[in-house]
Amino acid sequence: MNKILAAMGIVLMPVAGLALSSFIPAKSVMANAVEIKVLSADVLTPVLKSLVSEFEHTTNHKVTLVLATTGVVSDRVQSGEVADVAIMQRPALGKLAEQGRIVAASMTDLGRSSVAVGVRAGAPKPDLTSVEAFKRALLAAKLIGYMDPGRGGGSGVYFAKLVERLGLADQLKPKTRYPQPGHSAADLIAEGEIDFGIAQPMEILARPGIELVGSLPPELQNFGLFVFSAGILQNAREPEAARALIQFFSGAVAAAAIKAKGMDPG
């Protein structure tokens, strides 16, 4: 065979351990690898880190995750920060698309969440069976905690408005605690600082030492608000790789991981 190829002017260089069927060497694949910058709501940290690792292993692309509250991520995109993908609550992402910051056609829903309650392992659990029962639990608690709405955390902003709607703002203000920057309501629960905390299920399930009591009564939920979506930024440097990442995040492998972390996929 080598003589025939030589006659045709083709020379095969022997490479140890490389089969002749390997038409594309690893270096060629690596040459196409790029870095994808993702700005994401930090509530998705538990699921994103495992998915990013698998995506990098499969594609050789490098993913840089920048995690913050939805409000902070939105501000960074609005300021013109260069990135490839943004992941946050769909209403906020939609506003960025209207402003021309996100490619509207690229917006893809990844999962749906709820607002839930967690307690320290073994602690008494508040009654979530009805709106009135939950109101009684709030009033009976010595201390409660949730994300500071002033920092733009989705569940914190929502729950602060919910407390006002329930007419409990004045009663709950003196016994409400917010986590320090860089921490979550789950940290307050685990440290035993509060009777119970309000967060999203994935935050509670990801923290050892605390238990998920359940979601707030359906009448107190806004499921449309907590749909998390991904979109490509208009100033993306790697739009094709960004598209591949979003496709992976919305695929079957990701759906299983999202469900395991306390969200409903899609």
PASEBA-1860 file (N, C-alpha, C; in nm, 3 decimals):
! residues 266
1> MNKILAAM> 0.082/-0.120/0.000/0.000/0.000/0.000/0.087/0.126/0.000 ~ 0.196/0.120/0.082/0.284/0.236/0.088/0.348/0.266/-0.046 ~ 0.383/0.154/-0.124/0.444/0.175/-0.256/0.347/0.243/-0.350 ~ 0.218/0.204/-0.343/0.116/0.265/-0.429/0.100/0.412/-0.396 ~ 0.092/0.442/-0.265/0.077/0.581/-0.223/0.200/0.662/-0.260 ~ 0.319/0.599/-0.251/0.442/0.671/-0.285/0.442/0.707/-0.432 ~ 0.392/0.615/-0.514/0.385/0.642/-0.658/0.293/0.758/-0.688 ~ 0.194/0.778/-0.599/0.100/0.888/-0.618/0.151/1.017/-0.553
9> GIVLMPVA> 0.272/1.008/-0.492/0.329/1.128/-0.431/0.280/1.153/-0.290 ~ 0.220/1.052/-0.226/0.168/1.066/-0.091/0.257/0.988/0.005 ~ 0.302/1.051/0.108/0.388/0.986/0.206/0.318/0.982/0.340 ~ 0.307/0.863/0.400/0.247/0.848/0.533/0.358/0.849/0.637 ~ 0.350/0.938/0.733/0.446/0.944/0.842/0.393/0.861/0.958 ~ 0.468/0.763/1.003/0.419/0.678/1.112/0.409/0.757/1.242 ~ 0.294/0.740/1.310/0.273/0.802/1.441/0.230/0.693/1.538 ~ 0.308/0.676/1.642/0.280/0.569/1.737/0.142/0.586/1.799
17> GLALSSFI> 0.063/0.478/1.800/-0.066/0.478/1.867/-0.177/0.545/1.790 ~ -0.151/0.590/1.665/-0.254/0.659/1.588/-0.302/0.572/1.475 ~ -0.429/0.538/1.475/-0.485/0.453/1.370/-0.497/0.531/1.242 ~ -0.492/0.461/1.129/-0.504/0.527/0.999/-0.640/0.590/0.980 ~ -0.740/0.540/1.055/-0.874/0.595/1.041/-0.890/0.728/1.112 ~ -0.788/0.772/1.190/-0.796/0.898/1.263/-0.759/1.012/1.169 ~ -0.856/1.057/1.092/-0.829/1.159/0.990/-0.803/1.295/1.051 ~ -0.864/1.322/1.172/-0.848/1.453/1.233/-0.775/1.437/1.365
25> PAKSVMAN> -0.646/1.472/1.372/-0.572/1.457/1.496/-0.625/1.551/1.603 ~ -0.590/1.518/1.728/-0.640/1.597/1.841/-0.602/1.743/1.829 ~ -0.484/1.774/1.777/-0.440/1.913/1.766/-0.533/1.995/1.678 ~ -0.591/1.930/1.575/-0.684/2.002/1.488/-0.810/2.038/1.563 ~ -0.857/1.947/1.649/-0.975/1.975/1.729/-0.946/2.088/1.825 ~ -0.832/2.081/1.893/-0.795/2.182/1.991/-0.777/2.318/1.925 ~ -0.734/2.318/1.800/-0.713/2.445/1.730/-0.843/2.521/1.715 ~ -0.957/2.449/1.714/-1.087/2.512/1.699/-1.152/2.545/1.833
33> AVEIKVLS> -1.088/2.509/1.943/-1.144/2.535/2.075/-1.136/2.684/2.106 ~ -1.241/2.735/2.171/-1.247/2.877/2.203/-1.290/2.893/2.348 ~ -1.283/3.016/2.397/-1.330/3.047/2.532/-1.466/3.115/2.522 ~ -1.562/3.063/2.597/-1.698/3.116/2.597/-1.723/3.182/2.733 ~ -1.755/3.309/2.732/-1.782/3.380/2.857/-1.932/3.382/2.882 ~ -1.971/3.334/3.000/-2.113/3.324/3.037/-2.140/3.409/3.160 ~ -2.236/3.500/3.149/-2.285/3.577/3.263/-2.415/3.512/3.308 ~ -2.418/3.464/3.432/-2.536/3.389/3.475/-2.584/3.427/3.614
41> ADVLTPVL> -2.715/3.414/3.634/-2.772/3.429/3.768/-2.712/3.322/3.858 ~ -2.664/3.363/3.976/-2.592/3.270/4.061/-2.680/3.161/4.123 ~ -2.812/3.179/4.117/-2.900/3.075/4.170/-2.882/2.944/4.093 ~ -2.831/2.951/3.972/-2.813/2.832/3.888/-2.676/2.765/3.909 ~ -2.596/2.817/4.002/-2.462/2.763/4.024/-2.459/2.611/4.041 ~ -2.547/2.549/4.122/-2.537/2.404/4.144/-2.547/2.322/4.016 ~ -2.631/2.363/3.924/-2.649/2.285/3.802/-2.548/2.324/3.694 ~ -2.513/2.451/3.687/-2.425/2.497/3.578/-2.284/2.440/3.589
49> KSLVSEFE> -2.232/2.432/3.709/-2.093/2.389/3.723/-2.071/2.247/3.671 ~ -2.165/2.157/3.699/-2.149/2.020/3.650/-2.170/2.013/3.499 ~ -2.264/2.091/3.447/-2.289/2.090/3.303/-2.174/2.152/3.225 ~ -2.116/2.257/3.279/-2.003/2.322/3.212/-1.886/2.225/3.202 ~ -1.862/2.151/3.309/-1.752/2.055/3.309/-1.770/1.950/3.199 ~ -1.892/1.902/3.184/-1.919/1.801/3.081/-1.908/1.860/2.941 ~ -1.958/1.982/2.923/-1.949/2.048/2.793/-1.803/2.070/2.754 ~ -1.722/2.113/2.848/-1.580/2.137/2.818/-1.511/2.007/2.780
57> HTTNHKVT> -1.543/1.900/2.852/-1.480/1.771/2.823/-1.519/1.720/2.684 ~ -1.644/1.746/2.645/-1.695/1.696/2.517/-1.644/1.777/2.398 ~ -1.633/1.908/2.416/-1.603/1.996/2.302/-1.464/2.054/2.300 ~ -1.393/2.049/2.414/-1.263/2.113/2.430/-1.271/2.265/2.440 ~ -1.392/2.320/2.431/-1.408/2.463/2.455/-1.386/2.492/2.603 ~ -1.350/2.615/2.634/-1.333/2.659/2.772/-1.447/2.754/2.806 ~ -1.515/2.729/2.917/-1.626/2.814/2.959/-1.588/2.890/3.085 ~ -1.597/3.022/3.079/-1.573/3.106/3.196/-1.708/3.151/3.250
65> LVLATTGV> -1.740/3.106/3.372/-1.868/3.141/3.435/-1.850/3.263/3.524 ~ -1.932/3.364/3.501/-1.936/3.482/3.588/-2.074/3.481/3.654 ~ -2.078/3.461/3.785/-2.204/3.441/3.856/-2.237/3.560/3.946 ~ -2.361/3.605/3.938/-2.408/3.717/4.022/-2.561/3.709/4.025 ~ -2.625/3.803/4.094/-2.771/3.804/4.094/-2.821/3.842/3.955 ~ -2.947/3.811/3.929/-3.007/3.848/3.800/-2.995/3.997/3.777 ~ -3.017/4.077/3.882/-3.008/4.221/3.868/-2.870/4.267/3.827 ~ -2.767/4.210/3.889/-2.630/4.248/3.856/-2.593/4.203/3.715
73> VSDRVQSG> -2.632/4.080/3.680/-2.604/4.031/3.544/-2.669/4.121/3.440 ~ -2.794/4.158/3.465/-2.865/4.246/3.373/-2.793/4.380/3.358 ~ -2.747/4.436/3.470/-2.675/4.564/3.465/-2.546/4.552/3.386 ~ -2.478/4.441/3.401/-2.350/4.422/3.330/-2.372/4.411/3.180 ~ -2.479/4.343/3.142/-2.510/4.333/2.999/-2.548/4.470/2.944 ~ -2.630/4.543/3.019/-2.672/4.677/2.976/-2.555/4.773/2.963 ~ -2.453/4.753/3.046/-2.336/4.842/3.043/-2.247/4.816/2.922 ~ -2.277/4.708/2.849/-2.198/4.677/2.729/-2.085/4.580/2.751
81> EVADVAIM> -2.083/4.514/2.867/-1.976/4.417/2.894/-1.975/4.309/2.784 ~ -1.857/4.277/2.738/-1.843/4.178/2.631/-1.852/4.038/2.692 ~ -1.945/3.960/2.641/-1.963/3.821/2.683/-2.035/3.749/2.571 ~ -2.047/3.618/2.584/-2.110/3.539/2.478/-2.252/3.494/2.511 ~ -2.275/3.456/2.636/-2.406/3.404/2.676/-2.450/3.470/2.807 ~ -2.577/3.501/2.818/-2.636/3.548/2.944/-2.746/3.451/2.983 ~ -2.753/3.417/3.112/-2.856/3.327/3.162/-2.920/3.393/3.284 ~ -3.050/3.410/3.279/-3.122/3.474/3.389/-3.272/3.449/3.374
89> QRPALGKL> -3.351/3.512/3.460/-3.496/3.499/3.448/-3.541/3.554/3.313 ~ -3.633/3.482/3.251/-3.673/3.516/3.115/-3.726/3.659/3.101 ~ -3.809/3.709/3.194/-3.856/3.848/3.178/-3.740/3.948/3.168 ~ -3.637/3.928/3.251/-3.522/4.019/3.248/-3.443/4.003/3.118 ~ -3.429/3.878/3.072/-3.357/3.854/2.947/-3.434/3.914/2.830 ~ -3.568/3.903/2.836/-3.651/3.961/2.730/-3.635/4.112/2.719 ~ -3.623/4.179/2.833/-3.603/4.324/2.831/-3.470/4.359/2.764 ~ -3.368/4.279/2.790/-3.237/4.303/2.726/-3.245/4.280/2.576
97> AEQGRIVA> -3.327/4.183/2.534/-3.345/4.160/2.391/-3.416/4.279/2.326 ~ -3.513/4.336/2.396/-3.583/4.454/2.345/-3.489/4.574/2.331 ~ -3.388/4.578/2.416/-3.291/4.687/2.412/-3.180/4.662/2.310 ~ -3.185/4.546/2.244/-3.084/4.514/2.144/-2.956/4.458/2.201 ~ -2.958/4.416/2.328/-2.838/4.361/2.391/-2.828/4.210/2.373 ~ -2.942/4.144/2.354/-2.949/3.999/2.338/-3.012/3.966/2.204 ~ -2.959/3.865/2.137/-3.019/3.819/2.011/-3.150/3.749/2.045 ~ -3.261/3.812/2.010/-3.393/3.762/2.050/-3.416/3.618/2.004
105> ASMTDLGR> -3.375/3.587/1.881/-3.399/3.454/1.825/-3.321/3.345/1.898 ~ -3.222/3.384/1.976/-3.139/3.284/2.044/-3.194/3.247/2.182 ~ -3.293/3.320/2.231/-3.343/3.297/2.366/-3.404/3.156/2.379 ~ -3.354/3.082/2.477/-3.395/2.942/2.497/-3.423/2.917/2.644 ~ -3.540/2.862/2.674/-3.574/2.830/2.813/-3.498/2.706/2.858 ~ -3.439/2.714/2.977/-3.362/2.602/3.031/-3.437/2.529/3.143 ~ -3.509/2.604/3.226/-3.579/2.541/3.336/-3.669/2.637/3.410 ~ -3.760/2.580/3.490/-3.854/2.659/3.568/-3.837/2.627/3.716
113> SSVAVGVR> -3.849/2.730/3.796/-3.830/2.712/3.939/-3.949/2.769/4.015 ~ -3.941/2.762/4.147/-4.046/2.816/4.234/-3.978/2.885/4.351 ~ -4.056/2.945/4.437/-4.004/3.002/4.561/-4.038/2.905/4.672 ~ -3.940/2.867/4.752/-3.958/2.760/4.850/-3.907/2.802/4.987 ~ -3.924/2.712/5.082/-3.883/2.736/5.220/-3.789/2.625/5.265 ~ -3.684/2.664/5.336/-3.591/2.566/5.390/-3.568/2.590/5.538 ~ -3.534/2.483/5.610/-3.501/2.493/5.752/-3.372/2.417/5.779 ~ -3.312/2.445/5.892/-3.196/2.368/5.933/-3.242/2.225/5.962
121> AGAPKPDL> -3.158/2.128/5.931/-3.194/1.987/5.950/-3.241/1.962/6.092 ~ -3.359/1.905/6.105/-3.415/1.872/6.236/-3.495/1.983/6.300 ~ -3.496/2.101/6.241/-3.570/2.214/6.300/-3.718/2.203/6.267 ~ -3.804/2.269/6.345/-3.948/2.268/6.315/-3.975/2.326/6.177 ~ -4.074/2.271/6.109/-4.106/2.313/5.973/-4.232/2.399/5.971 ~ -4.229/2.512/5.902/-4.349/2.595/5.891/-4.457/2.528/5.807 ~ -4.579/2.561/5.833/-4.693/2.504/5.761/-4.711/2.578/5.628 ~ -4.701/2.502/5.518/-4.716/2.560/5.384/-4.842/2.512/5.314
129> TSVEAFKR> -4.935/2.458/5.390/-5.053/2.397/5.328/-5.153/2.498/5.274 ~ -5.144/2.623/5.320/-5.236/2.725/5.272/-5.174/2.863/5.292 ~ -5.233/2.962/5.229/-5.183/3.099/5.243/-5.194/3.144/5.388 ~ -5.307/3.118/5.451/-5.328/3.160/5.589/-5.232/3.090/5.683 ~ -5.207/2.963/5.658/-5.114/2.888/5.743/-4.973/2.945/5.732 ~ -4.934/2.980/5.611/-4.800/3.036/5.592/-4.789/3.175/5.656 ~ -4.894/3.254/5.648/-4.894/3.385/5.714/-4.876/3.369/5.865 ~ -4.943/3.271/5.922/-4.929/3.247/6.067/-4.785/3.206/6.101
137> ALLAAKLI> -4.725/3.125/6.011/-4.587/3.081/6.035/-4.491/3.200/6.029 ~ -4.514/3.292/5.937/-4.430/3.411/5.927/-4.440/3.496/6.053 ~ -4.560/3.514/6.101/-4.581/3.598/6.218/-4.528/3.532/6.346 ~ -4.530/3.400/6.350/-4.484/3.327/6.468/-4.332/3.314/6.474 ~ -4.266/3.324/6.360/-4.120/3.306/6.356/-4.048/3.419/6.429 ~ -3.936/3.384/6.493/-3.854/3.485/6.558/-3.771/3.561/6.453 ~ -3.712/3.485/6.361/-3.632/3.545/6.253/-3.654/3.467/6.125 ~ -3.664/3.538/6.013/-3.670/3.474/5.881/-3.561/3.537/5.794
145> GYMDPGRG> -3.530/3.472/5.684/-3.426/3.526/5.597/-3.453/3.500/5.450 ~ -3.409/3.593/5.368/-3.413/3.576/5.223/-3.315/3.673/5.161 ~ -3.293/3.660/5.031/-3.196/3.745/4.963/-3.237/3.892/4.971 ~ -3.139/3.978/4.987/-3.164/4.122/4.994/-3.220/4.170/4.860 ~ -3.344/4.218/4.857/-3.401/4.264/4.729/-3.323/4.381/4.669 ~ -3.254/4.455/4.754/-3.175/4.566/4.704/-3.057/4.523/4.621 ~ -3.018/4.396/4.631/-2.905/4.345/4.552/-2.952/4.273/4.426 ~ -3.082/4.268/4.404/-3.134/4.216/4.278/-3.154/4.065/4.271
153> GGSGVYFA> -3.147/3.996/4.385/-3.173/3.852/4.383/-3.319/3.823/4.350 ~ -3.345/3.735/4.255/-3.481/3.712/4.206/-3.580/3.674/4.315 ~ -3.546/3.575/4.398/-3.639/3.531/4.501/-3.657/3.639/4.608 ~ -3.550/3.715/4.636/-3.560/3.821/4.735/-3.650/3.934/4.691 ~ -3.636/3.976/4.565/-3.720/4.082/4.510/-3.866/4.037/4.512 ~ -3.889/3.914/4.471/-4.026/3.863/4.465/-4.087/3.853/4.604 ~ -4.011/3.797/4.700/-4.069/3.775/4.832/-4.095/3.908/4.905 ~ -4.009/4.006/4.885/-4.032/4.136/4.947/-4.164/4.196/4.899
161> KLVERLGL> -4.191/4.184/4.770/-4.318/4.234/4.716/-4.436/4.150/4.767 ~ -4.412/4.020/4.782/-4.518/3.932/4.832/-4.556/3.968/4.975 ~ -4.456/3.997/5.057/-4.482/4.036/5.197/-4.567/4.162/5.203 ~ -4.538/4.256/5.113/-4.619/4.378/5.107/-4.762/4.345/5.066 ~ -4.776/4.257/4.968/-4.909/4.219/4.920/-4.990/4.151/5.030 ~ -4.923/4.077/5.116/-4.991/4.007/5.225/-5.019/4.100/5.343 ~ -4.968/4.222/5.335/-4.990/4.318/5.444/-4.906/4.291/5.567 ~ -4.789/4.227/5.549/-4.707/4.188/5.663/-4.573/4.263/5.668
169> ADQLKPKT> -4.554/4.361/5.582/-4.424/4.427/5.571/-4.377/4.487/5.704 ~ -4.465/4.558/5.772/-4.426/4.624/5.898/-4.393/4.522/6.007 ~ -4.473/4.415/6.014/-4.451/4.314/6.118/-4.322/4.234/6.096 ~ -4.288/4.211/5.969/-4.173/4.125/5.940/-4.040/4.200/5.928 ~ -4.046/4.328/5.905/-3.922/4.403/5.883/-3.821/4.387/5.997 ~ -3.862/4.400/6.126/-3.763/4.390/6.233/-3.704/4.251/6.253 ~ -3.770/4.149/6.199/-3.717/4.014/6.219/-3.673/3.948/6.088 ~ -3.640/4.031/5.991/-3.590/3.980/5.863/-3.439/3.998/5.856
177> RYPQPGHS> -3.370/3.894/5.812/-3.224/3.898/5.797/-3.188/3.869/5.653 ~ -3.087/3.942/5.602/-3.036/3.919/5.467/-2.894/3.863/5.476 ~ -2.858/3.773/5.386/-2.720/3.721/5.388/-2.620/3.827/5.344 ~ -2.497/3.810/5.385/-2.390/3.900/5.342/-2.364/3.883/5.193 ~ -2.309/3.984/5.126/-2.275/3.972/4.984/-2.190/3.847/4.959 ~ -2.223/3.776/4.854/-2.151/3.653/4.822/-2.207/3.530/4.890 ~ -2.308/3.549/4.976/-2.371/3.437/5.044/-2.519/3.430/5.004 ~ -2.586/3.325/5.049/-2.727/3.306/5.012/-2.811/3.285/5.136
185> AADLIAEG> -2.942/3.283/5.117/-3.033/3.255/5.227/-3.006/3.115/5.284 ~ -2.960/3.025/5.199/-2.927/2.889/5.246/-2.817/2.893/5.350 ~ -2.725/2.986/5.339/-2.618/2.999/5.439/-2.675/3.041/5.574 ~ -2.771/3.134/5.572/-2.835/3.175/5.697/-2.906/3.058/5.764 ~ -2.972/2.977/5.683/-3.043/2.860/5.737/-2.943/2.764/5.801 ~ -2.836/2.732/5.728/-2.738/2.634/5.776/-2.670/2.681/5.904 ~ -2.650/2.810/5.916/-2.582/2.864/6.034/-2.675/2.878/6.154 ~ -2.804/2.848/6.134/-2.898/2.852/6.244/-2.936/2.992/6.288
193> EIDFGIAQ> -2.915/3.091/6.202/-2.944/3.229/6.239/-3.093/3.263/6.231 ~ -3.168/3.182/6.157/-3.309/3.212/6.134/-3.395/3.089/6.155 ~ -3.525/3.111/6.178/-3.617/2.998/6.193/-3.632/2.923/6.061 ~ -3.649/2.999/5.957/-3.655/2.941/5.822/-3.621/3.047/5.719 ~ -3.583/2.999/5.601/-3.542/3.090/5.494/-3.622/3.068/5.368 ~ -3.631/3.172/5.288/-3.702/3.166/5.161/-3.599/3.173/5.049 ~ -3.602/3.075/4.962/-3.507/3.068/4.851/-3.567/2.980/4.743 ~ -3.490/2.952/4.640/-3.536/2.859/4.538/-3.487/2.719/4.571
201> PMEILARP> -3.564/2.616/4.533/-3.531/2.479/4.573/-3.386/2.439/4.547 ~ -3.332/2.480/4.432/-3.195/2.436/4.399/-3.092/2.492/4.495 ~ -3.118/2.613/4.549/-3.026/2.670/4.647/-3.030/2.590/4.777 ~ -3.148/2.550/4.818/-3.165/2.476/4.943/-3.108/2.335/4.930 ~ -3.137/2.268/4.820/-3.091/2.130/4.802/-2.939/2.121/4.790 ~ -2.876/2.229/4.746/-2.731/2.227/4.725/-2.652/2.246/4.853 ~ -2.720/2.284/4.962/-2.649/2.319/5.087/-2.665/2.208/5.190 ~ -2.554/2.144/5.229/-2.564/2.040/5.333/-2.614/2.099/5.465
209> GIELVGSL> -2.685/2.017/5.541/-2.728/2.058/5.673/-2.862/2.129/5.678 ~ -2.927/2.145/5.564/-3.059/2.208/5.564/-3.157/2.121/5.485 ~ -3.285/2.143/5.510/-3.389/2.062/5.446/-3.485/2.150/5.368 ~ -3.531/2.097/5.257/-3.633/2.165/5.177/-3.769/2.128/5.234 ~ -3.841/2.227/5.289/-3.975/2.203/5.343/-4.074/2.185/5.229 ~ -4.063/2.272/5.129/-4.153/2.267/5.014/-4.168/2.405/4.953 ~ -4.243/2.413/4.846/-4.269/2.540/4.780/-4.383/2.615/4.848 ~ -4.384/2.745/4.831/-4.494/2.825/4.884/-4.626/2.778/4.821
217> PPELQNFG> -4.739/2.803/4.887/-4.868/2.766/4.827/-4.881/2.822/4.685 ~ -4.946/2.750/4.595/-4.958/2.794/4.455/-5.009/2.936/4.439 ~ -5.099/2.980/4.529/-5.154/3.115/4.519/-5.048/3.223/4.540 ~ -4.935/3.184/4.599/-4.829/3.281/4.628/-4.712/3.270/4.530 ~ -4.728/3.188/4.429/-4.622/3.168/4.329/-4.646/3.253/4.205 ~ -4.538/3.278/4.134/-4.546/3.336/4.000/-4.450/3.255/3.913 ~ -4.500/3.143/3.862/-4.413/3.049/3.792/-4.354/3.107/3.664 ~ -4.426/3.199/3.602/-4.373/3.261/3.481/-4.251/3.347/3.507
225> LFVFSAGI> -4.243/3.402/3.629/-4.130/3.488/3.663/-4.001/3.410/3.679 ~ -4.014/3.284/3.721/-3.895/3.205/3.750/-3.864/3.101/3.643 ~ -3.886/3.141/3.518/-3.836/3.064/3.404/-3.697/3.119/3.373 ~ -3.598/3.033/3.372/-3.461/3.076/3.345/-3.426/3.043/3.200 ~ -3.374/3.142/3.132/-3.345/3.130/2.989/-3.204/3.176/2.957 ~ -3.153/3.128/2.846/-3.020/3.167/2.799/-3.033/3.238/2.665 ~ -2.944/3.332/2.640/-2.944/3.403/2.513/-2.803/3.448/2.477 ~ -2.781/3.467/2.349/-2.650/3.511/2.298/-2.645/3.663/2.297
233> LQNAREPE> -2.538/3.720/2.348/-2.523/3.865/2.347/-2.494/3.914/2.205 ~ -2.541/4.034/2.176/-2.516/4.092/2.045/-2.367/4.115/2.022 ~ -2.292/4.138/2.129/-2.148/4.164/2.111/-2.064/4.038/2.132 ~ -2.127/3.922/2.125/-2.055/3.795/2.148/-1.938/3.779/2.053 ~ -1.826/3.737/2.106/-1.707/3.712/2.024/-1.709/3.571/1.964 ~ -1.783/3.481/2.029/-1.789/3.341/1.983/-1.935/3.297/1.970 ~ -2.010/3.355/1.878/-2.154/3.323/1.869/-2.183/3.178/1.833 ~ -2.100/3.115/1.750/-2.126/2.976/1.713/-2.105/2.883/1.831
241> AARALIQF> -1.997/2.905/1.906/-1.972/2.824/2.024/-2.079/2.851/2.130 ~ -2.124/2.976/2.138/-2.230/3.011/2.233/-2.359/2.937/2.198 ~ -2.388/2.927/2.070/-2.507/2.855/2.026/-2.498/2.706/2.063 ~ -2.379/2.649/2.048/-2.358/2.509/2.084/-2.376/2.488/2.235 ~ -2.329/2.584/2.313/-2.343/2.574/2.458/-2.490/2.578/2.500 ~ -2.565/2.670/2.443/-2.708/2.680/2.476/-2.782/2.554/2.434 ~ -2.745/2.502/2.319/-2.808/2.378/2.273/-2.781/2.264/2.371 ~ -2.659/2.259/2.424/-2.624/2.156/2.522/-2.702/2.177/2.652
249> FSGAVAAA> -2.712/2.302/2.696/-2.782/2.334/2.821/-2.932/2.304/2.813 ~ -2.985/2.298/2.693/-3.128/2.272/2.676/-3.156/2.130/2.626 ~ -3.055/2.047/2.624/-3.068/1.910/2.575/-3.104/1.810/2.684 ~ -3.106/1.683/2.646/-3.151/1.576/2.736/-3.060/1.557/2.856 ~ -2.929/1.566/2.835/-2.835/1.549/2.946/-2.856/1.658/3.050 ~ -2.870/1.781/3.004/-2.892/1.893/3.095/-3.026/1.882/3.165 ~ -3.128/1.835/3.094/-3.262/1.823/3.154/-3.259/1.733/3.276 ~ -3.186/1.624/3.270/-3.177/1.532/3.383/-3.108/1.599/3.501
257> AIKAKGMD> -3.002/1.674/3.473/-2.928/1.744/3.579/-3.013/1.854/3.642 ~ -3.086/1.927/3.558/-3.172/2.036/3.607/-3.280/1.981/3.699 ~ -3.340/1.870/3.660/-3.445/1.809/3.741/-3.390/1.762/3.876 ~ -3.271/1.704/3.873/-3.209/1.652/3.995/-3.177/1.764/4.094 ~ -3.158/1.885/4.043/-3.123/1.999/4.129/-3.244/2.076/4.179 ~ -3.366/2.032/4.144/-3.485/2.095/4.200/-3.562/2.186/4.106 ~ -3.530/2.183/3.977/-3.603/2.262/3.879/-3.677/2.171/3.782 ~ -3.774/2.229/3.711/-3.839/2.157/3.603/-3.772/2.199/3.473
265> PG> -3.716/2.105/3.396/-3.645/2.143/3.273/-3.737/2.196/3.165 ~ -3.678/2.274/3.075/-3.748/2.323/2.957/-3.829/2.449/2.980
END
